[in-house]
Amino acid sequence: MSIKFPSFVIAAIVTSASMLGSPAAYSQSRSSCTAALRVKDRSARSGVINVRSGPGIKYSALHYGLVGDEVMILVEKNGRYTIETDAQGFKWVRVEFPKTRARGWIRRDFMGNFQCP
């Protein structure tokens, strides 16, 4: 007996799996450092900050954060922050949202100072 799933269930499973990222993403762990999301320009659109699948605007926006949200900074196996520079010279930081455990890349200038206990 085979089980038939509706196509929308299969699409949701595929989409969720693709949002998890590559196996290399699992080698990153949380540091003890956090930062709050911010915008420099108060006229910026509604305080919504895209969280991208990679370090740059050419990557898709997986989800978003709001100004004031706290994120945890991810580190690589060697203990260094996961920070990359894109082709335009902007720095991007790989982060995790503590409540949802959602991970992604946020441009460094949309984050306040790192708070490390």
N, C-alpha and C positions, 0 to 999 in steps of 0.2 A: 504494500500500500504506500503510495507516495502522497506527500502533503503538498497542497497547492497554496502558495501565498499570493495575496494580491500584489500587483506590480508596484504599488506605492510603498508597500512594506519593504520590498527588495531594494527599491531606490533609496529609501531612508537608511537601510543598513549599509549600502555602498557609500552613500554620502557621508555617513558618520565615520566609517572606516577611513575614508580619504582625508578627513579632517584631523585625524590623529597624527599625521606627519610620518616622517621616515623613521626607521629604527634608530637612527642617530639621535633623534629627539629624546628617546628614552634614557640616553646616557647622561642627560643633564639633570641636575638636581637643584632644589631650592637653596639659596644662600640664606643667611640670617638678615639680609638687607632688603628693605622695602622702599618704595617711593610712591608718592601720590600723583595721580594724573592731573595735568594742568594745561592751560593754554596761555600763551603770552598775550595774545591779542584778544581783548574782551569782546570784540565784535565777531570773533570766530563763530562758526555756525553751531549754535546750540550746545556746545560743550560735549559733543560726541567725538570720540577718538577711535579711529579704526584700529583693529588688532589684526595684523596681516599674517599670512602663512610663511612669509620670508622677509628678509631685510630690505624692503624697498616698495615703492608704490606700484611696481609692476606685478607684485604678488597680490593674490586675492585677499579681500577683507573677510576673514572667517567669522568675526563677531566684533563687538565694540565695547569700549569702556566709557565711563562718564567722568567729567572733571570731578576730582575729589576721591575717586575710587583708589584703593590701595592695591598695589601689585607687589609680588615678590620677584626679586631678580634671580634669574637662573644662572647657574655656573656650570662650566664644563668639568670633565674628569680631573683636569689639572688645577681646578680651583679658581680659574679666571672667569670673570663675568662673560656671558655670551653676548658680545657686542660686535657688530659688523658695520662697515661703511659702504653706502651705496654709490652708484656712479655719479650722483650729484654732490657727494661729499657729506651727506647726512649720516649721522650715527644712529643705529637701530639696536635695541636691547631686547633680548628674549625674556619674556616674563610669564608669570603664572598668577591668575586671580585666586586668592586664598579660598574664597567661598565656593566657587564653581569648579576650580582646578583647571579652568580653560587656559590654554597656553597659546602664545603667539608673539609677534614682533611689534614693538611700538617705537616710534621715533623718539630719540633721547630728549629732544627739546619739548616734548609733550609730557615730560616727567620732572618732578621736583628733585631736590637733592636726595641722594641715597641716604637712608637712615639705617645705620648698622650698629646694633647694640654691642 
